[in-house]
Amino acid sequence: MRILCCLLALVSRLTSASNPNIVVIFMDDMGYADVGCFGAQGYQTPNIDKLAAAGRKFTHFHVAQPVCSASRTALLTGCYPNRLGMHGALGPSAKHGIHANEMTLAELVKQKDYATAAVGKWHLGSLPQFLPVKHGFDEYYGIPYSNDMWPYHPQAKKGSYPKLPMVENDHVVDEEITPEDQTHLTTEYTARSLKFIEKNKDKPFFLYLAHSMVHVPLFVSEKFKGKSDKGLFGDVMMEVDWSVGQIMDTLKKNGLEDNTWIIFTSDNGPWLSYGDHAGSAGSLREGKGTCWEGGTRVTGIMKWPAKIPAGTTTDTMMMTIDILPTIAHVIDAKLPSHTIDGLNCWPIISGENDAKNPHDFYAFYYEQNQLQAITSGDGRWKLHLPHKYRSIVGVTEKAQNGIPVLYKQITIDQPELYDLYTDISESKNVAVDHPEEVARLQKHAQTIRAELGDSLMKQPKGSGTREPGM
């Protein structure tokens, strides 16, 4: 019996050793064109560019919704956020968060004895029951919601928000984060992440590093202040790039580089109304808070020397909901018994010949369960359904120094179809020329409405929605 137990323990250790360490670096409000290898100008991001050169670029990579809490829900659960009753960006007074019955990425990898840590912005429910340590993470250090939800923000009304706390695990370690404290956030998050890697270098680990930057208000440490040719925003991006370099250097120093899967992306596109304090979506239309490409298409970079081909690029569409089931496939973990929306996309990530997206379609919801767009699974055809959206196009006033301008409100009255293979900027509505594609995507819209509802069609709930934690 003793020999059998030893053999089982040895097999368990060997299995664990074969599974990759996983590092997810999740930016906040970083636009599609905010890193060098995706077209950034006025500053350099050599470490992120190095990550891409040693890995794979995903140029058709999307979030499920173009806003903070909803987007993070999708990444961590593999579900459309509205399936779980998670909409928009949760404020400090929100009484709900991710339900305890939902499986997060941390809980998934726990099946394979991973050490898990969340560092940075959480924004999926506040103190105390919704924090990361209640959802599969061994440890947590960061702020529970966005860094603009505090009384020091230039746009905050007096008394509108409580003090912004710093949380470690499940308790507050600093009741009030000041502007001076914010200048150290990127550095502190990086230090905590490096400490976690060093501590767990002899076993598989999952690190979720969710930077508070480049969400306004912007803050940067003295070591990068004034270093870019694009003002404060460029300085902040240079510091985040430094952070990525620190992560990569620490993995290499500890002999972990070859068996670590790094995923670098963002929660949505740039908050364009903030002008020189916002990033860029490049040639994409609009930004954060819209279901146009500039709101949902984000930088995607993955590196795993043992498995992902270096120096490659794919324009095959993927979404953050696909990360959880893909990781489950790679480490042979069991998916939750309840319905999720993501699918295994490992063939795309690993660069298999003729790899195709397994989805028939993707749905883009926003606001309070509004179905605003449908995209074909291959990423070619996108149908914008009738809805209202905010636009920065035609706004002549220039936002400066962290003070935003007002958007224009625009209404789409009839479905609009775009061919993203030839028109990434969504500049030409081709609905009249391709009625068969309009009809096909409309059928997919009906399918997802039955499942998740659509408040624009006076159908607030579908048959497949679940309640958030309260």
C-alpha positions in Angstrom: 0.0 0.0 0.0 2.8 2.4 0.9 4.5 1.8 -2.5 1.2 2.4 -4.3 0.8 5.7 -2.5 4.3 6.8 -3.4 3.7 5.9 -7.0 0.4 7.9 -7.1 2.2 10.9 -5.5 5.0 10.7 -8.1 2.4 10.5 -10.9 0.6 13.5 -9.5 3.9 15.5 -9.3 4.8 14.6 -12.9 1.4 15.6 -14.2 1.5 18.9 -12.3 5.0 19.5 -13.7 3.8 19.1 -17.3 1.1 21.7 -16.9 2.1 25.2 -17.8 2.3 28.1 -15.4 -0.3 30.6 -16.5 0.1 34.4 -16.3 -2.8 36.6 -17.5 -1.9 40.3 -17.7 -5.2 42.3 -18.1 -4.9 45.9 -18.9 -7.7 48.5 -18.2 -9.0 50.7 -21.0 -6.0 50.0 -23.2 -6.8 50.5 -26.9 -6.1 48.2 -29.8 -3.2 50.4 -31.0 -1.6 51.3 -27.6 1.4 48.9 -27.8 4.3 49.2 -30.3 3.7 46.1 -32.2 0.0 47.1 -32.8 0.9 50.6 -33.9 1.5 52.8 -30.9 3.2 56.1 -31.5 5.0 58.6 -29.3 6.5 56.0 -26.9 8.0 52.5 -27.0 6.9 49.2 -25.5 10.0 47.0 -26.1 9.0 44.4 -23.6 5.5 43.9 -24.9 6.9 43.8 -28.4 9.4 41.2 -27.3 6.6 39.2 -25.9 4.8 39.3 -29.2 8.0 38.5 -31.2 8.5 35.4 -29.1 4.9 34.4 -29.2 1.7 34.9 -31.3 -0.3 38.1 -32.1 -4.1 37.9 -32.3 -5.4 40.7 -34.4 -9.1 39.8 -34.2 -9.3 39.2 -30.4 -12.4 40.5 -28.6 -13.9 41.1 -25.2 -17.5 40.1 -24.6 -18.6 43.6 -23.5 -16.8 47.0 -23.8 -16.9 47.8 -20.1 -15.0 46.9 -16.9 -16.9 44.5 -14.7 -18.8 42.7 -17.5 -15.6 42.1 -19.5 -13.8 40.7 -16.4 -16.7 38.4 -15.7 -16.4 37.0 -19.3 -12.6 36.4 -19.0 -12.8 34.6 -15.6 -15.9 32.5 -16.1 -16.0 31.7 -19.9 -19.6 33.1 -20.0 -21.3 36.1 -21.5 -21.5 38.3 -18.4 -25.3 38.9 -18.9 -25.8 35.2 -18.5 -24.6 35.6 -14.9 -26.5 38.8 -14.2 -23.4 40.9 -14.5 -23.8 44.2 -16.4 -21.7 47.4 -16.8 -19.2 48.5 -14.2 -20.1 47.8 -10.5 -19.9 50.8 -8.2 -18.6 50.7 -4.6 -22.2 50.5 -3.4 -23.2 47.5 -5.6 -24.9 44.7 -3.6 -24.1 42.0 -6.1 -21.1 40.2 -7.6 -20.1 36.8 -9.2 -22.2 34.0 -7.6 -20.3 31.5 -5.5 -21.6 28.7 -7.8 -19.9 30.1 -10.8 -16.5 28.6 -11.6 -13.6 31.0 -12.2 -10.3 30.4 -13.9 -8.7 30.1 -10.5 -11.2 27.4 -9.4 -10.7 25.6 -12.7 -6.9 25.3 -12.3 -7.3 24.4 -8.6 -8.4 21.0 -9.9 -4.7 20.5 -10.9 -3.3 21.9 -7.7 -2.2 25.3 -9.0 -1.2 28.1 -6.7 -3.4 31.1 -7.6 -3.1 34.8 -7.0 -5.0 37.9 -8.2 -3.1 41.2 -8.1 -4.6 44.6 -9.0 -8.1 45.7 -9.9 -10.9 43.2 -9.1 -14.3 44.9 -9.9 -16.5 41.8 -9.6 -18.1 42.6 -6.3 -16.8 44.3 -3.2 -16.1 43.5 0.5 -16.2 40.9 1.8 -18.0 38.0 0.1 -17.1 38.7 -3.5 -13.4 39.2 -3.3 -10.9 36.9 -5.2 -10.1 34.7 -2.2 -13.8 33.7 -2.2 -13.5 32.6 -5.8 -10.5 30.3 -5.9 -7.6 32.6 -5.5 -5.1 31.8 -2.7 -4.1 35.4 -2.3 -5.1 38.9 -3.4 -3.6 42.3 -3.3 -5.3 45.3 -5.0 -8.3 47.6 -5.1 -11.9 46.2 -5.3 -13.1 48.5 -8.1 -12.0 51.2 -10.6 -9.5 53.8 -9.5 -11.9 56.6 -10.7 -14.6 55.6 -8.1 -13.1 57.7 -5.4 -13.4 61.3 -4.1 -10.1 62.5 -5.6 -11.1 62.0 -9.2 -11.3 65.4 -11.0 -14.9 64.6 -12.0 -16.1 63.2 -8.7 -18.9 65.1 -7.0 -18.3 65.8 -3.4 -19.4 62.8 -1.3 -20.3 60.7 -4.4 -17.8 57.9 -3.7 -16.3 56.5 -0.5 -12.6 56.2 0.1 -10.7 53.8 -2.2 -9.3 51.0 0.0 -6.3 48.7 -0.6 -7.2 45.1 0.2 -4.9 42.2 1.0 -6.6 38.8 0.9 -10.0 39.5 2.6 -9.1 42.6 4.7 -8.4 46.2 4.2 -4.8 47.2 4.8 -5.1 50.8 3.8 -8.5 52.5 4.1 -7.7 55.4 1.8 -5.6 55.3 -1.4 -4.4 58.9 -2.1 -3.2 60.3 -5.4 0.4 59.9 -4.1 -0.4 56.2 -3.4 -1.7 55.8 -7.0 1.6 56.8 -8.4 3.0 53.6 -6.9 0.2 51.2 -7.9 1.9 49.7 -11.0 5.2 49.2 -9.1 3.4 47.6 -6.1 1.4 45.3 -8.3 4.5 44.2 -10.1 6.4 43.6 -6.8 3.6 41.5 -5.5 3.4 39.5 -8.7 7.2 38.8 -8.7 7.0 37.7 -5.1 4.2 35.2 -5.9 6.2 33.8 -8.8 9.3 33.3 -6.7 7.3 31.7 -3.9 5.6 29.2 -6.2 8.4 28.5 -8.7 8.4 24.8 -7.8 4.8 24.1 -8.6 2.3 25.2 -11.3 0.8 28.6 -10.6 -1.8 30.9 -12.1 -1.2 34.7 -11.8 -3.9 37.1 -12.7 -2.4 40.6 -12.9 -5.1 43.2 -13.6 -3.5 46.6 -13.8 -5.4 49.6 -12.8 -3.8 51.6 -15.6 -4.5 53.0 -18.1 -7.9 53.8 -16.7 -8.3 57.4 -15.8 -7.2 59.1 -13.6 -3.7 58.4 -14.8 -0.7 58.1 -12.4 2.9 57.2 -13.0 5.9 56.8 -10.8 8.9 59.1 -10.8 11.0 56.6 -12.7 8.8 57.1 -15.8 7.4 60.6 -15.4 8.1 62.7 -18.5 9.8 59.9 -20.3 7.6 59.6 -23.4 6.7 61.9 -26.3 3.0 61.5 -25.6 2.6 63.0 -22.2 1.2 61.3 -19.2 -0.5 58.5 -21.1 2.7 57.5 -22.9 4.6 57.6 -19.5 2.0 55.2 -18.0 2.3 52.8 -20.9 6.0 52.8 -20.6 5.7 51.9 -17.0 3.3 49.0 -17.7 5.7 47.8 -20.4 8.5 47.8 -17.7 6.2 45.7 -15.5 5.8 43.2 -18.3 9.5 43.1 -18.6 9.9 42.4 -14.9 7.5 39.4 -15.1 9.4 38.0 -18.1 12.8 38.5 -16.5 11.7 36.8 -13.3 10.3 33.8 -15.2 13.5 33.4 -17.1 15.7 33.8 -14.0 13.8 31.0 -12.3 13.9 28.7 -15.3 10.2 29.0 -15.9 10.1 30.7 -19.2 9.7 27.7 -21.5 6.7 26.3 -19.5 4.8 29.5 -18.8 1.8 30.5 -20.9 1.5 34.3 -20.9 -1.7 36.0 -22.1 -1.6 39.8 -22.5 -4.8 41.7 -23.4 -7.2 44.4 -22.2 -10.7 44.6 -20.8 -12.0 47.0 -23.5 -11.0 49.7 -25.9 -9.9 53.3 -25.1 -12.1 55.7 -23.2 -12.0 58.2 -26.1 -13.8 61.1 -24.4 -10.7 61.6 -22.2 -8.7 62.8 -25.2 -5.0 63.1 -24.4 -5.5 60.8 -21.3 -7.0 58.1 -23.5 -5.4 55.6 -25.8 -6.0 54.8 -29.4 -8.1 52.2 -31.3 -6.1 52.9 -34.4 -8.2 52.5 -37.5 -11.1 50.9 -35.6 -14.4 52.7 -35.1 -15.2 54.3 -31.8 -14.0 52.9 -28.4 -15.0 51.9 -24.9 -18.7 51.8 -24.2 -19.7 50.8 -27.7 -19.9 47.5 -29.6 -18.1 48.9 -32.6 -14.7 47.3 -33.2 -12.9 50.0 -31.2 -14.8 49.0 -28.1 -14.4 45.3 -28.2 -11.4 44.4 -30.4 -8.3 44.5 -28.2 -4.6 43.7 -28.3 -4.1 40.0 -28.0 -0.6 38.4 -27.4 0.2 34.9 -26.1 3.6 33.3 -25.5 4.4 29.7 -24.5 7.7 28.7 -26.1 6.9 24.9 -25.7 3.6 25.1 -27.5 2.8 28.4 -29.2 4.7 29.2 -32.5 7.0 32.3 -32.1 6.8 35.3 -34.3 3.4 34.4 -35.7 0.2 36.3 -36.2 -3.4 35.2 -36.7 -6.5 37.1 -37.7 -8.8 34.3 -36.8 -11.4 35.6 -34.4 -11.4 34.7 -30.7 -13.1 36.1 -27.6 -12.1 36.2 -23.9 -14.9 33.7 -23.2 -12.8 31.1 -25.0 -9.9 31.3 -22.6 -11.4 29.3 -19.7 -12.4 26.3 -21.8 -9.1 26.4 -23.7 -7.1 26.3 -20.5 -9.4 23.4 -19.3 -8.5 21.5 -22.5 -4.7 22.2 -22.1 -4.5 21.1 -18.5 -7.2 18.4 -18.7 -9.5 20.0 -16.2 -13.2 19.5 -16.0 -15.5 22.3 -17.1 -18.4 23.4 -14.8 -21.6 21.4 -15.0 -23.5 24.5 -15.8 -23.6 26.1 -19.3 -20.7 28.3 -20.4 -20.5 30.2 -23.7 -16.8 29.9 -24.6 -15.3 27.0 -26.6 -11.9 25.4 -26.9 -9.8 27.4 -29.3 -6.4 25.7 -28.7 -6.0 24.9 -32.4 -6.0 28.6 -33.2 -3.6 29.5 -30.4 -1.2 26.7 -31.2 -1.1 27.5 -34.9 -2.5 24.3 -36.3 -2.9 24.3 -40.0 -6.4 25.5 -41.2 -7.6 26.0 -37.6 -11.1 27.5 -37.6 -13.1 29.2 -34.9 -15.6 26.7 -33.5 -18.4 29.2 -32.9 -21.3 29.8 -35.3 -21.5 33.3 -34.0 -20.6 35.7 -31.2 -23.1 38.0 -29.5 -22.2 41.5 -28.3 -24.4 42.8 -25.5 -24.0 46.1 -23.7 -25.9 48.4 -21.3 -28.7 46.5 -19.4 -28.8 43.4 -21.5 -29.1 45.1 -24.9 -28.1 42.8 -27.8 -26.3 45.4 -30.0 -24.4 43.3 -32.5 -23.8 39.8 -33.8 -20.6 38.6 -35.5 -20.2 35.4 -37.6 -17.8 32.9 -35.9 -15.2 33.3 -38.6 -15.1 37.0 -37.8 -16.0 38.2 -41.2 -19.6 39.5 -41.0 -20.8 41.8 -38.3 -24.4 42.9 -37.9 -25.2 46.0 -35.8 -28.7 45.8 -34.6 -30.9 48.9 -33.9 -29.7 50.6 -30.8 -28.4 53.9 -29.5 -24.7 54.4 -28.9 -22.3 57.2 -27.8 -19.9 58.6 -30.4 -16.8 60.7 -30.4 -16.9 61.2 -34.1 -17.7 64.9 -34.9 -17.1 66.1 -31.4 -14.9 69.2 -31.9 -14.1 70.0 -28.3 -10.7 68.5 -27.2 -10.4 66.8 -23.9 -7.2 67.7 -22.0 -5.6 67.0 -18.6 -8.1 64.3 -17.5 -11.3 66.3 -18.1 -13.5 64.5 -20.6 -15.8 65.9 -23.3 -19.3 64.9 -23.9 -20.2 62.2 -26.5 -22.8 62.6 -29.2 -25.7 60.2 -29.0 -26.5 58.3 -32.2 -29.3 55.9 -33.1 -29.1 53.0 -35.5 -32.6 52.6 -36.9 -32.0 49.6 -39.2 -29.6 46.7 -39.1 -26.2 47.5 -40.5 -23.9 44.9 -42.0 -20.1 45.2 -42.2 -17.5 43.0 -43.9 -14.6 43.0 -41.4 -12.3 41.2 -43.8 -12.3 44.2 -46.1 -13.5 47.0 -43.9 -12.0 46.8 -40.4 -13.0 50.4 -39.8 -16.7 49.6 -40.3 -17.1 52.4 -42.7 -19.4 50.9 -45.4 -22.8 49.4 -44.6 -23.3 46.5 -47.0 -26.6 45.2 -45.7 -28.4 45.9 -49.1 -25.7 43.9 -51.0 -25.7 40.8 -48.7 -29.3 40.2 -47.5 -28.5 36.5 -47.0 -25.9 37.4 -44.4 -28.2 39.8 -42.7 -30.9 37.0 -42.5 -28.3 34.5 -41.2 -27.1 36.8 -38.4 -30.7 37.7 -37.5 -31.4 34.0 -36.9 -28.4 33.8 -34.6 -29.7 36.9 -32.8 -33.0 35.1 -32.3 -31.2 32.1 -30.9 -29.2 34.1 -28.3 -32.3 36.2 -27.4 -34.1 33.0 -26.4 -31.1 32.0 -24.3 -30.1 35.4 -22.7 -32.9 37.8 -23.5 -32.7 41.3 -25.0 -34.1 44.3 -23.3 -34.2 46.2 -26.7 -36.8 43.7 -27.8 -38.7 43.9 -24.5 -37.4 40.5 -23.6 -35.5 41.2 -20.4 -34.5 37.6 -19.6 -33.9 34.4 -21.4 -34.2 30.8 -20.4 -30.5 30.4 -19.8 -29.7 33.3 -17.4 -28.5 32.8 -13.8 -28.7 35.2 -10.9 -25.6 37.0 -9.6 -24.5 36.6 -6.0 -26.3 39.0 -3.6 
